[in-house]
Amino acid sequence: MHKDRRHSIFDDKNRAVLGELHTYLSNYGYLPRSDLETRAMRTDEEFRSAIRRLQTFASIPVTGKLDQATLDLIRRPRCGLADYEPNRLPRPHTYGNRRRRRRYVLQGQKWAKTYLTYK
């Protein structure tokens, strides 16, 4: 007897990184944050859509699947600032322009210190 299995974006080797992927997509605004009732329950279609947004934003081939290029991307060091505001995803027709919203305000004041040091 053959069981009819739905096609999943996660094959057996990729299921191990599901938690890593979910954390990345949630932290950087590609998936809405989970509430206590749903507790991070996601459908394959939600993951596919979030992965496509990530791939489009990063200018890597858009497959909607967790491929090697996407894995390499989520494992690279990066800043903690979200690509999209949490719970406010871009509209589908704005994916192509790849522009981020400005999240700063020009106040007209100039930084007084010109010689910067860091450790």
N, CA, C and O atoms as a GROMACS GRO file, in nm:
protein
  476
    1MET      N    1   0.084  -0.117   0.000
    1MET     CA    2   0.000   0.000   0.000
    1MET      C    3   0.089   0.125   0.000
    1MET      O    4   0.180   0.137   0.082
    2HIS      N    5   0.062   0.214  -0.092
    2HIS     CA    6   0.142   0.335  -0.108
    2HIS      C    7   0.068   0.454  -0.048
    2HIS      O    8  -0.048   0.479  -0.082
    3LYS      N    9   0.134   0.525   0.040
    3LYS     CA   10   0.072   0.643   0.101
    3LYS      C   11   0.097   0.764   0.012
    3LYS      O   12   0.207   0.784  -0.040
    4ASP      N   13  -0.004   0.843  -0.004
    4ASP     CA   14   0.007   0.966  -0.081
    4ASP      C   15   0.061   1.075   0.011
    4ASP      O   16  -0.007   1.120   0.103
    5ARG      N   17   0.185   1.117  -0.014
    5ARG     CA   18   0.247   1.220   0.069
    5ARG      C   19   0.245   1.352  -0.004
    5ARG      O   20   0.274   1.359  -0.124
    6ARG      N   21   0.212   1.457   0.068
    6ARG     CA   22   0.217   1.591   0.008
    6ARG      C   23   0.361   1.628  -0.016
    6ARG      O   24   0.450   1.594   0.062
    7HIS      N   25   0.384   1.698  -0.125
    7HIS     CA   26   0.517   1.748  -0.153
    7HIS      C   27   0.552   1.856  -0.052
    7HIS      O   28   0.474   1.949  -0.031
    8SER      N   29   0.667   1.844   0.010
    8SER     CA   30   0.708   1.940   0.112
    8SER      C   31   0.836   2.010   0.068
    8SER      O   32   0.916   1.952  -0.006
    9ILE      N   33   0.855   2.133   0.111
    9ILE     CA   34   0.979   2.204   0.080
    9ILE      C   35   1.094   2.148   0.162
    9ILE      O   36   1.210   2.179   0.134
   10PHE      N   37   1.062   2.068   0.261
   10PHE     CA   38   1.165   2.013   0.348
   10PHE      C   39   1.181   1.865   0.320
   10PHE      O   40   1.091   1.786   0.347
   11ASP      N   41   1.297   1.828   0.265
   11ASP     CA   42   1.324   1.686   0.254
   11ASP      C   43   1.383   1.641   0.388
   11ASP      O   44   1.397   1.723   0.480
   12ASP      N   45   1.417   1.514   0.400
   12ASP     CA   46   1.462   1.463   0.530
   12ASP      C   47   1.584   1.535   0.584
   12ASP      O   48   1.592   1.562   0.704
   13LYS      N   49   1.681   1.568   0.497
   13LYS     CA   50   1.802   1.634   0.548
   13LYS      C   51   1.774   1.778   0.591
   13LYS      O   52   1.842   1.830   0.680
   14ASN      N   53   1.676   1.843   0.528
   14ASN     CA   54   1.645   1.982   0.562
   14ASN      C   55   1.555   1.995   0.683
   14ASN      O   56   1.548   2.103   0.742
   15ARG      N   57   1.487   1.891   0.722
   15ARG     CA   58   1.400   1.899   0.840
   15ARG      C   59   1.480   1.932   0.965
   15ARG      O   60   1.427   1.990   1.060
   16ALA      N   61   1.608   1.896   0.966
   16ALA     CA   62   1.693   1.924   1.082
   16ALA      C   63   1.714   2.074   1.102
   16ALA      O   64   1.740   2.118   1.214
   17VAL      N   65   1.704   2.153   0.996
   17VAL     CA   66   1.728   2.296   1.008
   17VAL      C   67   1.598   2.377   1.014
   17VAL      O   68   1.601   2.499   1.002
   18LEU      N   69   1.486   2.310   1.033
   18LEU     CA   70   1.357   2.378   1.038
   18LEU      C   71   1.354   2.484   1.149
   18LEU      O   72   1.305   2.595   1.126
   19GLY      N   73   1.404   2.451   1.266
   19GLY     CA   74   1.406   2.548   1.376
   19GLY      C   75   1.492   2.668   1.345
   19GLY      O   76   1.456   2.782   1.374
   20GLU      N   77   1.607   2.642   1.285
   20GLU     CA   78   1.699   2.750   1.247
   20GLU      C   79   1.632   2.843   1.144
   20GLU      O   80   1.642   2.965   1.153
   21LEU      N   81   1.566   2.782   1.046
   21LEU     CA   82   1.498   2.859   0.943
   21LEU      C   83   1.383   2.941   1.002
   21LEU      O   84   1.368   3.059   0.970
   22HIS      N   85   1.304   2.879   1.087
   22HIS     CA   86   1.190   2.949   1.148
   22HIS      C   87   1.237   3.068   1.230
   22HIS      O   88   1.178   3.176   1.222
   23THR      N   89   1.343   3.050   1.307
   23THR     CA   90   1.397   3.159   1.388
   23THR      C   91   1.444   3.274   1.299
   23THR      O   92   1.414   3.390   1.327
   24TYR      N   93   1.518   3.242   1.193
   24TYR     CA   94   1.570   3.344   1.102
   24TYR      C   95   1.455   3.421   1.037
   24TYR      O   96   1.453   3.544   1.038
   25LEU      N   97   1.360   3.347   0.981
   25LEU     CA   98   1.249   3.412   0.910
   25LEU      C   99   1.164   3.497   1.004
   25LEU      O  100   1.114   3.602   0.964
   26SER      N  101   1.148   3.454   1.128
   26SER     CA  102   1.070   3.532   1.226
   26SER      C  103   1.148   3.655   1.273
   26SER      O  104   1.092   3.764   1.283
   27ASN      N  105   1.277   3.637   1.302
   27ASN     CA  106   1.358   3.748   1.354
   27ASN      C  107   1.376   3.860   1.253
   27ASN      O  108   1.383   3.977   1.292
   28TYR      N  109   1.382   3.827   1.125
   28TYR     CA  110   1.412   3.928   1.024
   28TYR      C  111   1.289   3.971   0.944
   28TYR      O  112   1.302   4.033   0.839
   29GLY      N  113   1.168   3.939   0.994
   29GLY     CA  114   1.046   3.995   0.940
   29GLY      C  115   0.981   3.922   0.824
   29GLY      O  116   0.887   3.974   0.765
   30TYR      N  117   1.029   3.805   0.790
   30TYR     CA  118   0.971   3.731   0.677
   30TYR      C  119   0.849   3.649   0.717
   30TYR      O  120   0.762   3.622   0.634
   31LEU      N  121   0.842   3.609   0.842
   31LEU     CA  122   0.724   3.541   0.897
   31LEU      C  123   0.673   3.625   1.013
   31LEU      O  124   0.753   3.679   1.089
   32PRO      N  125   0.542   3.638   1.027
   32PRO     CA  126   0.491   3.710   1.145
   32PRO      C  127   0.528   3.635   1.272
   32PRO      O  128   0.537   3.513   1.274
   33ARG      N  129   0.550   3.710   1.376
   33ARG     CA  130   0.582   3.647   1.504
   33ARG      C  131   0.466   3.562   1.551
   33ARG      O  132   0.350   3.597   1.528
   34SER      N  133   0.496   3.451   1.616
   34SER     CA  134   0.392   3.360   1.663
   34SER      C  135   0.327   3.415   1.789
   34SER      O  136   0.392   3.482   1.870
   35ASP      N  137   0.200   3.385   1.805
   35ASP     CA  138   0.136   3.418   1.931
   35ASP      C  139   0.128   3.290   2.015
   35ASP      O  140   0.162   3.182   1.967
   36LEU      N  141   0.084   3.303   2.137
   36LEU     CA  142   0.083   3.188   2.226
   36LEU      C  143  -0.016   3.080   2.183
   36LEU      O  144   0.003   2.963   2.216
   37GLU      N  145  -0.121   3.118   2.111
   37GLU     CA  146  -0.219   3.019   2.070
   37GLU      C  147  -0.169   2.931   1.957
   37GLU      O  148  -0.188   2.809   1.960
   38THR      N  149  -0.105   2.991   1.856
   38THR     CA  150  -0.061   2.911   1.741
   38THR      C  151   0.074   2.844   1.765
   38THR      O  152   0.104   2.742   1.704
   39ARG      N  153   0.153   2.901   1.852
   39ARG     CA  154   0.284   2.845   1.888
   39ARG      C  155   0.368   2.803   1.767
   39ARG      O  156   0.415   2.689   1.761
   40ALA      N  157   0.385   2.891   1.675
   40ALA     CA  158   0.475   2.870   1.562
   40ALA      C  159   0.428   2.763   1.465
   40ALA      O  160   0.509   2.706   1.393
   41MET      N  161   0.298   2.733   1.462
   41MET     CA  162   0.250   2.638   1.362
   41MET      C  163   0.248   2.709   1.228
   41MET      O  164   0.185   2.814   1.214
   42ARG      N  165   0.315   2.654   1.131
   42ARG     CA  166   0.325   2.714   0.999
   42ARG      C  167   0.296   2.609   0.893
   42ARG      O  168   0.328   2.492   0.910
   43THR      N  169   0.234   2.652   0.784
   43THR     CA  170   0.210   2.561   0.672
   43THR      C  171   0.328   2.568   0.577
   43THR      O  172   0.408   2.661   0.582
   44ASP      N  173   0.338   2.468   0.491
   44ASP     CA  174   0.443   2.470   0.390
   44ASP      C  175   0.431   2.594   0.302
   44ASP      O  176   0.532   2.653   0.263
   45GLU      N  177   0.308   2.634   0.272
   45GLU     CA  178   0.289   2.751   0.185
   45GLU      C  179   0.338   2.878   0.252
   45GLU      O  180   0.394   2.965   0.185
   46GLU      N  181   0.320   2.892   0.383
   46GLU     CA  182   0.373   3.009   0.453
   46GLU      C  183   0.525   3.011   0.446
   46GLU      O  184   0.586   3.116   0.425
   47PHE      N  185   0.587   2.894   0.465
   47PHE     CA  186   0.733   2.886   0.454
   47PHE      C  187   0.779   2.916   0.312
   47PHE      O  188   0.875   2.991   0.293
   48ARG      N  189   0.712   2.860   0.212
   48ARG     CA  190   0.749   2.886   0.072
   48ARG      C  191   0.744   3.035   0.042
   48ARG      O  192   0.836   3.090  -0.019
   49SER      N  193   0.638   3.099   0.084
   49SER     CA  194   0.622   3.241   0.059
   49SER      C  195   0.731   3.323   0.129
   49SER      O  196   0.788   3.414   0.070
   50ALA      N  197   0.760   3.289   0.254
   50ALA     CA  198   0.864   3.360   0.330
   50ALA      C  199   1.002   3.336   0.267
   50ALA      O  200   1.083   3.428   0.259
   51ILE      N  201   1.027   3.214   0.223
   51ILE     CA  202   1.156   3.183   0.160
   51ILE      C  203   1.169   3.259   0.028
   51ILE      O  204   1.276   3.309  -0.004
   52ARG      N  205   1.060   3.267  -0.050
   52ARG     CA  206   1.064   3.343  -0.175
   52ARG      C  207   1.093   3.491  -0.148
   52ARG      O  208   1.171   3.553  -0.221
   53ARG      N  209   1.031   3.548  -0.043
   53ARG     CA  210   1.059   3.688  -0.008
   53ARG      C  211   1.206   3.706   0.030
   53ARG      O  212   1.270   3.802  -0.013
   54LEU      N  213   1.259   3.614   0.109
   54LEU     CA  214   1.400   3.620   0.149
   54LEU      C  215   1.490   3.611   0.027
   54LEU      O  216   1.584   3.689   0.014
   55GLN      N  217   1.464   3.516  -0.062
   55GLN     CA  218   1.547   3.497  -0.180
   55GLN      C  219   1.541   3.619  -0.272
   55GLN      O  220   1.642   3.659  -0.329
   56THR      N  221   1.423   3.676  -0.287
   56THR     CA  222   1.408   3.796  -0.369
   56THR      C  223   1.486   3.912  -0.307
   56THR      O  224   1.558   3.983  -0.378
   57PHE      N  225   1.472   3.930  -0.178
   57PHE     CA  226   1.541   4.040  -0.108
   57PHE      C  227   1.693   4.024  -0.118
   57PHE      O  228   1.764   4.123  -0.132
   58ALA      N  229   1.741   3.901  -0.110
   58ALA     CA  230   1.885   3.875  -0.111
   58ALA      C  231   1.942   3.861  -0.252
   58ALA      O  232   2.063   3.842  -0.268
   59SER      N  233   1.857   3.870  -0.354
   59SER     CA  234   1.900   3.857  -0.494
   59SER      C  235   1.968   3.724  -0.522
   59SER      O  236   2.069   3.719  -0.591
   60ILE      N  237   1.912   3.617  -0.466
   60ILE     CA  238   1.958   3.483  -0.500
   60ILE      C  239   1.845   3.416  -0.578
   60ILE      O  240   1.732   3.464  -0.573
   61PRO      N  241   1.873   3.307  -0.651
   61PRO     CA  242   1.767   3.244  -0.731
   61PRO      C  243   1.643   3.212  -0.647
   61PRO      O  244   1.653   3.149  -0.542
   62VAL      N  245   1.528   3.255  -0.695
   62VAL     CA  246   1.402   3.237  -0.623
   62VAL      C  247   1.344   3.101  -0.658
   62VAL      O  248   1.292   3.080  -0.768
   63THR      N  249   1.352   3.009  -0.561
   63THR     CA  250   1.299   2.874  -0.580
   63THR      C  251   1.184   2.846  -0.485
   63THR      O  252   1.101   2.759  -0.513
   64GLY      N  253   1.176   2.918  -0.376
   64GLY     CA  254   1.074   2.891  -0.275
   64GLY      C  255   1.107   2.767  -0.194
   64GLY      O  256   1.024   2.719  -0.116
   65LYS      N  257   1.227   2.715  -0.212
   65LYS     CA  258   1.269   2.595  -0.139
   65LYS      C  259   1.395   2.625  -0.059
   65LYS      O  260   1.468   2.720  -0.088
   66LEU      N  261   1.418   2.543   0.040
   66LEU     CA  262   1.536   2.558   0.124
   66LEU      C  263   1.654   2.491   0.054
   66LEU      O  264   1.688   2.377   0.085
   67ASP      N  265   1.715   2.564  -0.040
   67ASP     CA  266   1.828   2.509  -0.115
   67ASP      C  267   1.959   2.553  -0.050
   67ASP      O  268   1.959   2.622   0.053
   68GLN      N  269   2.070   2.513  -0.110
   68GLN     CA  270   2.200   2.541  -0.051
   68GLN      C  271   2.230   2.690  -0.045
   68GLN      O  272   2.287   2.738   0.054
   69ALA      N  273   2.192   2.765  -0.148
   69ALA     CA  274   2.217   2.910  -0.148
   69ALA      C  275   2.141   2.978  -0.033
   69ALA      O  276   2.193   3.071   0.030
   70THR      N  277   2.020   2.932  -0.007
   70THR     CA  278   1.941   2.990   0.102
   70THR      C  279   1.999   2.952   0.237
   70THR      O  280   2.006   3.035   0.328
   71LEU      N  281   2.042   2.827   0.251
   71LEU     CA  282   2.106   2.785   0.376
   71LEU      C  283   2.232   2.866   0.403
   71LEU      O  284   2.255   2.911   0.515
   72ASP      N  285   2.314   2.885   0.299
   72ASP     CA  286   2.435   2.965   0.315
   72ASP      C  287   2.400   3.107   0.360
   72ASP      O  288   2.469   3.165   0.443
   73LEU      N  289   2.294   3.161   0.303
   73LEU     CA  290   2.252   3.296   0.337
   73LEU      C  291   2.210   3.308   0.484
   73LEU      O  292   2.253   3.400   0.553
   74ILE      N  293   2.128   3.214   0.532
   74ILE     CA  294   2.080   3.228   0.671
   74ILE      C  295   2.188   3.196   0.773
   74ILE      O  296   2.173   3.227   0.891
   75ARG      N  297   2.295   3.134   0.729
   75ARG     CA  298   2.404   3.102   0.822
   75ARG      C  299   2.514   3.206   0.823
   75ARG      O  300   2.607   3.197   0.903
   76ARG      N  301   2.506   3.305   0.736
   76ARG     CA  302   2.607   3.411   0.733
   76ARG      C  303   2.584   3.509   0.848
   76ARG      O  304   2.470   3.534   0.885
   77PRO      N  305   2.691   3.563   0.904
   77PRO     CA  306   2.674   3.665   1.008
   77PRO      C  307   2.607   3.789   0.949
   77PRO      O  308   2.632   3.825   0.834
   78ARG      N  309   2.523   3.853   1.027
   78ARG     CA  310   2.455   3.975   0.982
   78ARG      C  311   2.412   4.057   1.102
   78ARG      O  312   2.418   4.011   1.216
   79CYS      N  313   2.369   4.179   1.076
   79CYS     CA  314   2.320   4.265   1.184
   79CYS      C  315   2.185   4.214   1.232
   79CYS      O  316   2.123   4.131   1.165
   80GLY      N  317   2.138   4.263   1.344
   80GLY     CA  318   2.013   4.217   1.400
   80GLY      C  319   1.890   4.293   1.352
   80GLY      O  320   1.779   4.264   1.395
   81LEU      N  321   1.908   4.391   1.264
   81LEU     CA  322   1.796   4.470   1.216
   81LEU      C  323   1.714   4.390   1.115
   81LEU      O  324   1.769   4.331   1.022
   82ALA      N  325   1.583   4.389   1.134
   82ALA     CA  326   1.495   4.313   1.044
   82ALA      C  327   1.493   4.374   0.905
   82ALA      O  328   1.504   4.496   0.890
   83ASP      N  329   1.480   4.288   0.803
   83ASP     CA  330   1.467   4.336   0.666
   83ASP      C  331   1.330   4.399   0.644
   83ASP      O  332   1.316   4.495   0.567
   84TYR      N  333   1.230   4.345   0.712
   84TYR     CA  334   1.095   4.399   0.708
   84TYR      C  335   1.049   4.416   0.852
   84TYR      O  336   1.093   4.343   0.941
   85GLU      N  337   0.960   4.512   0.875
   85GLU     CA  338   0.907   4.530   1.010
   85GLU      C  339   0.827   4.406   1.048
   85GLU      O  340   0.748   4.358   0.967
   86PRO      N  341   0.845   4.353   1.169
   86PRO     CA  342   0.770   4.235   1.210
   86PRO      C  343   0.620   4.258   1.198
   86PRO      O  344   0.570   4.366   1.228
   87ASN      N  345   0.550   4.156   1.154
   87ASN     CA  346   0.405   4.158   1.134
   87ASN      C  347   0.359   4.262   1.031
   87ASN      O  348   0.240   4.296   1.026
   88ARG      N  349   0.450   4.311   0.951
   88ARG     CA  350   0.412   4.403   0.843
   88ARG      C  351   0.494   4.368   0.720
   88ARG      O  352   0.596   4.430   0.692
   89LEU      N  353   0.449   4.268   0.648
   89LEU     CA  354   0.521   4.221   0.531
   89LEU      C  355   0.490   4.308   0.411
   89LEU      O  356   0.384   4.372   0.406
   90PRO      N  357   0.582   4.313   0.314
   90PRO     CA  358   0.557   4.396   0.195
   90PRO      C  359   0.444   4.338   0.111
   90PRO      O  360   0.416   4.218   0.115
   91ARG      N  361   0.380   4.425   0.035
   91ARG     CA  362   0.276   4.378  -0.057
   91ARG      C  363   0.343   4.301  -0.171
   91ARG      O  364   0.456   4.333  -0.208
   92PRO      N  365   0.276   4.200  -0.227
   92PRO     CA  366   0.337   4.118  -0.332
   92PRO      C  367   0.390   4.198  -0.451
   92PRO      O  368   0.492   4.160  -0.508
   93HIS      N  369   0.324   4.306  -0.491
   93HIS     CA  370   0.370   4.378  -0.608
   93HIS      C  371   0.493   4.464  -0.581
   93HIS      O  372   0.547   4.522  -0.675
   94THR      N  373   0.540   4.475  -0.458
   94THR     CA  374   0.660   4.553  -0.428
   94THR      C  375   0.785   4.467  -0.416
   94THR      O  376   0.893   4.520  -0.389
   95TYR      N  377   0.773   4.336  -0.436
   95TYR     CA  378   0.891   4.251  -0.422
   95TYR      C  379   0.998   4.284  -0.525
   95TYR      O  380   1.117   4.278  -0.496
   96GLY      N  381   0.957   4.319  -0.644
   96GLY     CA  382   1.052   4.338  -0.752
   96GLY      C  383   1.144   4.457  -0.736
   96GLY      O  384   1.256   4.453  -0.786
   97ASN      N  385   1.100   4.562  -0.668
   97ASN     CA  386   1.186   4.680  -0.661
   97ASN      C  387   1.295   4.668  -0.555
   97ASN      O  388   1.391   4.744  -0.558
   98ARG      N  389   1.281   4.575  -0.462
   98ARG     CA  390   1.384   4.543  -0.362
   98ARG      C  391   1.429   4.664  -0.280
   98ARG      O  392   1.544   4.667  -0.236
   99ARG      N  393   1.344   4.761  -0.261
   99ARG     CA  394   1.382   4.876  -0.182
   99ARG      C  395   1.331   4.862  -0.040
   99ARG      O  396   1.219   4.816  -0.017
  100ARG      N  397   1.414   4.899   0.054
  100ARG     CA  398   1.376   4.895   0.194
  100ARG      C  399   1.319   5.030   0.234
  100ARG      O  400   1.358   5.134   0.180
  101ARG      N  401   1.227   5.027   0.329
  101ARG     CA  402   1.174   5.152   0.382
  101ARG      C  403   1.278   5.219   0.469
  101ARG      O  404   1.354   5.152   0.541
  102ARG      N  405   1.282   5.349   0.463
  102ARG     CA  406   1.377   5.424   0.545
  102ARG      C  407   1.331   5.417   0.690
  102ARG      O  408   1.215   5.443   0.721
  103ARG      N  409   1.424   5.380   0.780
  103ARG     CA  410   1.391   5.369   0.921
  103ARG      C  411   1.476   5.464   1.004
  103ARG      O  412   1.525   5.428   1.111
  104TYR      N  413   1.493   5.583   0.953
  104TYR     CA  414   1.568   5.684   1.026
  104TYR      C  415   1.509   5.821   0.991
  104TYR      O  416   1.431   5.834   0.897
  105VAL      N  417   1.548   5.921   1.066
  105VAL     CA  418   1.498   6.056   1.043
  105VAL      C  419   1.618   6.149   1.037
  105VAL      O  420   1.704   6.146   1.124
  106LEU      N  421   1.623   6.231   0.934
  106LEU     CA  422   1.727   6.332   0.925
  106LEU      C  423   1.685   6.451   1.009
  106LEU      O  424   1.581   6.512   0.982
  107GLN      N  425   1.764   6.485   1.110
  107GLN     CA  426   1.726   6.592   1.202
  107GLN      C  427   1.804   6.721   1.178
  107GLN      O  428   1.775   6.823   1.240
  108GLY      N  429   1.900   6.717   1.092
  108GLY     CA  430   1.976   6.838   1.065
  108GLY      C  431   2.094   6.859   1.157
  108GLY      O  432   2.173   6.951   1.134
  109GLN      N  433   2.110   6.778   1.260
  109GLN     CA  434   2.224   6.792   1.349
  109GLN      C  435   2.342   6.714   1.293
  109GLN      O  436   2.325   6.607   1.235
  110LYS      N  437   2.460   6.768   1.312
  110LYS     CA  438   2.581   6.705   1.262
  110LYS      C  439   2.653   6.637   1.378
  110LYS      O  440   2.656   6.690   1.490
  111TRP      N  441   2.710   6.522   1.352
  111TRP     CA  442   2.788   6.451   1.452
  111TRP      C  443   2.911   6.533   1.484
  111TRP      O  444   2.986   6.568   1.392
  112ALA      N  445   2.934   6.567   1.610
  112ALA     CA  446   3.043   6.656   1.648
  112ALA      C  447   3.180   6.588   1.643
  112ALA      O  448   3.281   6.655   1.623
  113LYS      N  449   3.183   6.460   1.659
  113LYS     CA  450   3.309   6.388   1.666
  113LYS      C  451   3.344   6.335   1.527
  113LYS      O  452   3.264   6.265   1.465
  114THR      N  453   3.465   6.368   1.478
  114THR     CA  454   3.504   6.320   1.346
  114THR      C  455   3.607   6.208   1.352
  114THR      O  456   3.624   6.135   1.255
  115TYR      N  457   3.674   6.193   1.466
  115TYR     CA  458   3.771   6.086   1.482
  115TYR      C  459   3.707   5.978   1.569
  115TYR      O  460   3.687   5.999   1.689
  116LEU      N  461   3.677   5.865   1.510
  116LEU     CA  462   3.609   5.758   1.583
  116LEU      C  463   3.706   5.648   1.620
  116LEU      O  464   3.797   5.616   1.542
  117THR      N  465   3.688   5.590   1.736
  117THR     CA  466   3.767   5.474   1.778
  117THR      C  467   3.673   5.361   1.812
  117THR      O  468   3.558   5.383   1.849
  118TYR      N  469   3.723   5.241   1.801
  118TYR     CA  470   3.642   5.124   1.836
  118TYR      C  471   3.733   5.013   1.884
  118TYR      O  472   3.854   5.015   1.860
  119LYS      N  473   3.675   4.917   1.954
  119LYS     CA  474   3.752   4.803   2.004
  119LYS      C  475   3.699   4.676   1.943
  119LYS      O  476   3.750   4.568   1.973
   0.00000   0.00000   0.00000
